[in-house]
Amino acid sequence: MKNSKWIGAALASALLVTGGAVSVLATSSQVSAAAVKTAAAVEGSMSWNINGTPVTLSTINSGGYKLYSLSQIAAELGAGLVHGSSGIQLNDSKGLHSVQLQAGVKSYQVDGETLEFTVAPVVRNSKTYVELTKLVTALGGELEADAHTILSFARPAGSFDTLHWSADGGLIANQSDAESTLLYKFTQTPGNYDLFSSSESAVDFAVSADQQWGAFSDETGQLKLINLSTGLISPLGKDTSVKTDIVWSSDGKTLYFVQGDKQEKLAQISVETGEVKALLEDKVENKSELRISADGKSAVYIVNITGTAKNDADSTEDSLTVDFSKAGEQLYKLDLTTKGAKPAALTTTPDNKLYPEILANGSVSYLSADADGNAANTLKLITADGKSTDIALGAEVNWSTGVSTGLVVSGTTTDGSTVIYSIAGSAAPVELYRTAEDVSEVAVSADGSKLGIISDGKVLVIQNGKALQLSGSPEVAN
């Protein structure tokens, strides 16, 4: 895969040294190769952080410009360097980019395209010195002058969504503004990523409890499994009915889903055999947000109840009315251990219900949102005996997910900040991360020690309250 289109634009043509300060100002009209005299060059050094490690690079100040040791830069970036009769050739460690240059010559080639240095490479004491920014970006890297940081490979630019962790510590996200489907898998080293999948159907998938597998339904209704380590996709069973809201059992042996064109059924499929089994066929339409308890004994889901059409005996158009008095979203719970069990309503209120979760103690949590938008969102808890209580937080909750220890939720404070909390049982909420930026998605690693978030379209990983940006512009996250 060639990722040259993600290479950040060069921050400068050269690093201009004036009064000891480093500036990113230079034009080809200001200097020529002939003006760079090695006899006048002054040797020095400059500290940079390269791939997270502090490094001191050898430099020369020549003709008002700071140039850097070519061999040292290549070694630090892991690039191959070969001296030949026609000049010097460099190749990045992934084999994506090739650079050819010559000492004393401004023009150089990057992947066959001719470009120009502001200052031609200089040889001093048998070492070649070059412009740092242009060499780093030519090799597919990323450089931020203000922070003195360099990455061997530039982080992919673009806007991302649909975030998932994998068991090997990878963070999988979809580039939403790409012309075609591009799912990338990021490691927790900025600039280290791979194209994971280009399958349009695999953009979103349900992740198994061990985060080794994903499951999704393609456009035909066929269930597919995707290996979250390799990206390999394989079919599961032969059933092609409509399937939504796919959920894994905690042991990874069963997939549960809402079934039917009108989302009127609940069903399951064996991962080992592909056999489909009906769980509920009560003909109630518009089921969604299916959740299964960790012990597999109960299911919780939302039913979107629509208005009821009424008409008189003549059935004229003028006499048709719609009764919305009972419309809205309601939570239901189904006992999966008793054959023929009927769903039990957990709620009757007219608010919208979002992000239901079945907790380890049998309680059900959900986010209550006022249907008319006149009241703040509230995180609610329905205990096993049917009592409803509010979970108090210092922010208005806008997202919630279940984890083995309880819940992870995010919300917005009165000053507009986004705060992410961990809630374990009856213990007080613990703040995991706070930022002034908008957060649209949150994903939790299997061990709960790390968060993946989408903030203003960028992918970040959060650990111990600190953010590490894995995609987007080279701006440092707050």
C-alpha positions in Angstrom: 0.0 0.0 0.0 1.4 3.4 -0.9 0.6 6.1 1.6 2.3 9.0 -0.1 -0.9 10.9 -0.4 -1.0 11.2 3.4 2.5 12.8 3.6 2.1 16.1 5.3 3.1 19.2 3.3 6.6 20.3 4.1 6.5 22.8 6.9 9.3 24.7 5.3 11.7 24.6 2.4 14.6 24.9 4.8 15.4 25.8 8.4 16.7 29.3 8.5 19.0 30.2 11.4 18.8 33.8 12.6 20.1 34.9 16.0 20.1 31.3 17.2 16.4 30.9 16.5 15.1 28.4 14.0 12.6 29.7 11.5 10.8 28.0 8.6 11.4 30.6 6.0 13.4 30.2 2.7 12.9 30.5 -1.0 14.9 29.2 -3.9 15.6 32.8 -5.0 17.4 33.5 -1.7 20.2 30.9 -2.1 21.9 28.8 -4.7 24.1 25.8 -4.5 27.1 27.9 -5.4 26.4 30.1 -2.4 26.8 27.2 0.0 30.5 27.0 0.7 31.6 24.0 2.8 34.6 26.0 4.0 32.3 28.4 5.8 30.1 25.7 7.3 29.9 25.5 11.1 29.3 22.2 12.7 26.7 21.8 15.5 23.9 19.6 16.7 20.1 19.8 17.4 17.9 17.7 19.6 14.7 16.1 18.2 12.2 13.5 19.4 12.2 10.8 16.8 9.4 8.1 17.1 9.2 9.0 20.8 12.9 8.8 21.5 15.2 11.9 22.1 17.9 12.0 19.5 20.8 14.5 18.9 21.3 15.1 15.2 24.6 16.4 13.7 24.2 19.7 11.7 26.0 22.3 9.8 25.1 25.9 9.6 25.9 27.0 6.1 24.9 30.1 4.3 22.3 30.9 6.9 20.7 27.4 6.8 20.8 24.5 9.1 21.4 21.2 7.3 21.4 17.7 8.9 23.5 14.6 8.5 21.9 12.5 5.8 23.3 9.2 7.1 22.1 9.9 10.6 18.6 10.8 9.5 18.3 7.7 7.4 19.5 5.5 10.2 17.0 7.0 12.7 14.1 6.7 10.3 15.1 3.1 9.4 15.6 4.0 5.7 18.1 2.2 3.5 20.9 4.4 2.0 23.0 3.5 -1.0 25.8 5.6 -2.5 26.2 5.1 -6.3 28.0 6.7 -9.2 24.9 8.8 -10.0 24.2 9.9 -6.5 22.5 8.7 -3.4 19.4 6.5 -3.2 17.2 6.1 -0.1 14.2 3.8 0.5 11.9 3.9 3.5 11.7 0.7 5.6 8.3 -0.2 4.3 9.4 0.0 0.7 6.8 2.7 -0.1 9.1 5.6 -1.1 12.3 6.0 -3.1 14.4 9.1 -3.0 17.4 10.0 -5.2 19.6 13.0 -4.7 23.1 14.3 -5.4 25.4 16.5 -3.4 25.5 20.1 -4.8 22.4 19.6 -6.9 19.0 21.1 -5.8 16.8 18.8 -7.8 15.9 15.4 -6.4 13.5 12.6 -7.2 10.7 11.2 -4.9 9.0 8.2 -6.3 9.9 9.3 -9.9 8.7 12.9 -9.4 11.3 15.7 -9.6 11.3 18.2 -6.7 13.8 20.8 -5.5 15.6 21.5 -2.3 15.9 25.1 -1.3 19.5 24.4 -0.5 21.5 21.8 -2.4 23.0 19.0 -0.2 26.4 19.8 1.1 29.4 17.5 1.7 31.6 18.2 4.7 34.3 15.9 6.1 33.0 13.1 3.9 29.4 13.5 5.3 26.4 14.7 3.3 24.1 17.2 4.9 20.5 17.9 3.7 17.4 19.9 4.5 15.6 18.0 7.2 12.0 18.7 6.5 12.1 17.8 2.8 14.0 14.6 3.4 11.7 13.4 6.2 8.5 14.1 4.1 10.1 12.6 1.0 10.6 9.3 2.9 6.9 9.4 4.0 7.6 10.8 7.5 6.1 13.6 9.5 7.8 16.5 11.1 6.6 19.2 13.4 9.1 22.0 13.8 7.6 23.7 16.8 7.5 20.5 18.9 10.8 19.2 17.4 9.2 15.8 16.7 9.7 13.5 13.8 7.8 10.3 12.9 9.2 7.7 10.4 5.7 7.5 8.9 3.1 10.2 8.7 -0.2 9.7 10.4 -3.0 9.3 7.9 -5.0 12.5 7.4 -8.7 12.5 7.1 -11.8 12.1 9.2 -12.4 8.9 11.0 -15.3 7.1 12.7 -16.5 3.6 13.7 -13.9 2.7 16.3 -13.1 -0.8 17.5 -10.3 -2.4 19.6 -8.7 -5.7 18.7 -7.1 -8.3 21.1 -3.6 -7.5 19.8 -3.9 -3.9 21.0 -4.8 -2.5 17.6 -7.4 0.2 17.1 -9.5 -0.2 14.0 -11.2 2.9 12.4 -12.9 3.8 9.2 -11.8 6.8 7.1 -15.2 8.3 6.6 -14.2 10.9 4.1 -12.4 8.5 1.7 -13.7 7.9 -1.8 -13.9 4.2 -1.1 -14.0 2.1 2.1 -10.7 2.2 4.0 -10.5 0.6 7.4 -7.2 1.2 9.1 -5.6 -0.6 12.0 -3.5 1.6 14.2 -0.8 0.5 16.6 -0.2 2.7 19.6 2.9 4.1 17.9 2.0 7.2 15.9 2.6 6.7 12.2 2.5 2.9 12.5 -0.7 1.6 10.8 -1.9 -0.6 8.0 -4.8 -0.9 5.7 -7.0 -3.5 7.5 -9.9 -3.9 5.1 -11.6 -2.3 2.1 -14.9 -4.3 2.5 -17.8 -1.9 2.5 -19.9 -4.3 4.6 -17.2 -4.5 7.3 -17.2 -0.8 8.2 -19.0 -1.6 11.4 -19.0 -4.9 13.2 -19.9 -6.4 16.6 -16.7 -7.3 18.5 -16.4 -10.5 20.6 -15.7 -10.3 24.3 -12.1 -11.3 23.7 -11.8 -8.8 20.9 -10.4 -11.4 18.5 -13.4 -11.5 16.1 -15.9 -9.1 14.5 -19.3 -10.1 13.1 -21.4 -8.2 10.5 -24.1 -8.8 8.0 -23.5 -8.0 4.3 -26.0 -6.5 1.8 -27.5 -9.9 1.2 -28.1 -10.7 4.9 -25.2 -13.2 5.0 -23.4 -13.1 8.3 -19.6 -12.7 8.1 -16.8 -13.1 10.6 -13.7 -11.0 10.4 -10.5 -11.9 12.1 -9.4 -8.8 14.0 -5.8 -9.8 13.8 -5.5 -10.6 10.1 -8.6 -8.9 8.5 -9.6 -12.3 6.9 -13.4 -12.5 6.3 -15.3 -15.7 6.2 -19.1 -16.5 5.9 -21.1 -17.9 8.9 -24.0 -20.2 8.0 -26.2 -19.8 4.9 -29.2 -17.8 6.3 -29.8 -14.5 4.3 -32.6 -13.0 6.3 -32.2 -9.3 7.4 -30.1 -9.1 10.6 -29.3 -6.1 12.7 -28.0 -5.3 16.2 -25.6 -8.3 16.3 -24.3 -9.3 19.8 -21.8 -11.9 20.8 -22.3 -14.2 23.7 -19.6 -13.8 26.4 -18.0 -17.2 25.5 -17.9 -16.3 21.7 -19.9 -19.4 20.7 -23.2 -17.7 19.8 -24.3 -14.6 17.9 -27.6 -13.0 18.8 -29.4 -10.5 16.5 -32.7 -8.8 15.6 -34.2 -10.5 12.6 -36.6 -9.7 9.8 -37.5 -6.9 7.3 -39.4 -5.1 10.1 -37.0 -6.1 12.9 -39.8 -8.2 14.4 -37.9 -11.2 15.7 -35.0 -12.2 18.0 -32.7 -15.0 16.9 -29.4 -16.6 17.5 -26.8 -18.5 15.4 -24.2 -21.0 16.5 -20.7 -19.8 15.5 -19.6 -23.5 15.3 -22.4 -24.9 13.2 -24.1 -21.9 11.5 -27.5 -23.1 12.8 -30.1 -20.4 13.3 -32.6 -20.6 16.1 -35.6 -18.3 16.8 -35.8 -16.8 20.3 -38.8 -14.5 20.0 -41.5 -14.2 17.3 -44.1 -12.0 18.9 -44.6 -9.9 15.7 -43.8 -6.7 17.5 -41.9 -4.6 15.0 -39.0 -2.1 15.3 -36.8 -3.9 17.8 -33.3 -2.5 18.3 -30.3 -2.1 20.6 -30.3 -5.8 21.6 -28.2 -6.7 24.7 -27.5 -10.2 26.2 -26.5 -10.7 29.8 -23.0 -12.1 30.5 -24.6 -15.4 31.7 -26.7 -15.7 28.6 -29.9 -15.9 30.6 -31.7 -12.7 29.6 -32.0 -10.2 26.7 -32.8 -6.6 26.8 -33.9 -4.5 23.8 -35.7 -1.4 22.7 -39.0 -1.3 20.9 -39.9 1.9 18.9 -43.6 2.1 19.3 -45.2 4.1 16.5 -48.6 5.8 16.4 -51.8 3.8 15.9 -54.0 4.5 12.9 -57.7 4.9 13.6 -60.6 5.2 11.2 -64.4 5.2 11.3 -66.7 2.6 9.7 -66.6 4.4 6.3 -62.8 4.3 6.2 -62.6 7.7 4.5 -59.3 9.6 4.2 -60.8 12.5 6.1 -61.7 10.3 9.0 -58.2 8.8 9.4 -56.4 9.7 12.6 -53.2 8.6 14.3 -53.0 8.1 18.0 -49.5 8.9 19.3 -50.4 8.7 23.0 -48.5 5.4 23.4 -45.8 6.1 20.9 -42.1 6.2 21.9 -39.2 3.9 22.8 -39.6 1.3 25.6 -37.2 -1.2 27.1 -38.2 -4.8 27.3 -36.5 -7.8 29.0 -36.8 -11.4 27.9 -36.0 -14.5 29.9 -34.0 -16.8 27.6 -34.0 -19.7 30.0 -37.8 -20.3 29.9 -39.4 -21.6 26.7 -42.3 -19.5 25.5 -41.4 -16.6 28.0 -43.1 -13.3 27.2 -41.2 -10.0 27.1 -41.6 -7.9 30.2 -41.8 -4.1 29.8 -39.1 -2.3 31.9 -40.3 1.2 31.1 -43.5 3.1 30.2 -42.2 6.7 30.1 -42.2 8.8 26.8 -38.5 9.6 26.8 -36.1 8.2 24.3 -34.0 5.3 25.5 -30.4 4.9 24.3 -27.4 2.6 25.1 -29.1 0.0 27.2 -26.7 -2.3 29.1 -27.2 -5.4 31.4 -24.9 -5.1 34.3 -23.3 -8.0 36.3 -25.8 -7.7 39.1 -28.8 -7.9 36.8 -29.6 -4.2 36.8 -30.2 -2.4 33.4 -28.8 1.0 32.7 -29.8 3.3 29.8 -29.5 6.9 28.8 -32.8 8.8 29.0 -33.2 11.7 26.5 -36.2 14.0 26.5 -38.1 13.5 23.3 -38.7 17.2 22.9 -35.2 18.2 23.9 -36.4 20.3 26.8 -34.6 18.4 29.6 -31.0 17.2 30.1 -30.0 13.7 29.3 -30.0 11.4 32.4 -28.2 8.1 33.0 -30.8 5.8 34.6 -30.6 2.4 36.4 -33.4 -0.1 36.7 -32.6 -2.5 39.5 -33.4 -6.2 39.5 -36.6 -5.5 41.6 -37.8 -3.0 38.9 -37.0 0.3 40.7 -35.6 3.2 38.6 -33.0 5.6 39.9 -30.7 8.2 38.4 -26.9 7.9 38.3 -25.6 11.4 39.3 -22.6 12.7 37.3 -21.0 16.1 36.9 -21.8 16.2 33.2 -24.7 15.6 30.9 -24.2 12.1 29.5 -24.3 11.5 25.8 -22.8 8.0 25.5 -22.5 4.9 27.6 -21.2 1.3 27.2 -20.9 -1.7 29.4 -17.6 -3.2 30.5 -16.8 -6.1 32.8 -16.5 -3.8 35.8 -19.6 -1.7 35.1 -20.0 1.3 32.7 -17.8 3.8 30.8 -19.8 6.9 30.0 -18.9 10.3 28.4 -20.7 13.6 28.9 -20.5 17.3 28.4 -19.9 19.7 31.4 -21.4 23.2 31.7 -18.2 24.7 30.3 -18.4 22.6 27.2 -15.7 20.1 28.1 -16.0 16.4 27.4 -15.5 14.1 30.4 -15.2 10.3 30.3 -16.0 8.4 33.5 -15.7 4.8 34.8 -18.6 3.6 37.0 -18.0 0.4 38.9 -21.1 -0.8 40.9 -22.1 1.6 43.6 -18.7 3.2 43.8 -18.3 6.9 42.9 -17.6 7.7 39.3 -13.9 8.0 38.4 -12.8 10.5 35.8 -10.7 8.9 33.1 -10.2 11.8 30.7 -11.2 15.4 30.1 -10.8 17.5 27.0 -12.1 20.7 25.5 -12.6 19.0 22.2 -15.8 17.3 21.0 -15.7 13.5 21.4 -18.0 11.6 19.1 -17.0 8.0 19.8 -15.4 6.0 22.6 -14.1 2.4 22.6 -12.7 0.5 25.6 -9.8 -2.0 25.3 -10.4 -5.5 26.6 -8.5 -5.0 29.8 -10.2 -1.6 30.4 -6.8 0.2 30.7 -7.1 2.2 27.5 -9.7 4.2 25.6 -9.9 4.9 21.9 -11.7 8.0 21.0 -12.7 10.0 18.0 -12.2 13.7 18.6 -13.0 16.1 15.8 -12.6 13.2 13.4 -9.1 12.2 14.7 -8.2 8.9 16.3 -6.6 9.1 19.8 -5.7 6.6 22.4 -6.1 7.5 26.1 -4.1 5.9 28.8 -3.6 7.2 32.4 -5.4 10.4 31.4 -3.0 11.2 28.6 -3.9 11.4 24.9 -1.8 10.1 22.0 -2.9 11.2 18.6 -2.8 8.4 15.9 -4.3 10.1 12.9 -5.0 13.5 11.4 -2.9 16.7 11.4 0.3 16.8 13.5 -1.3 19.0 16.1 -0.6 17.7 19.6 -3.7 16.7 21.5 -4.4 18.5 24.7 
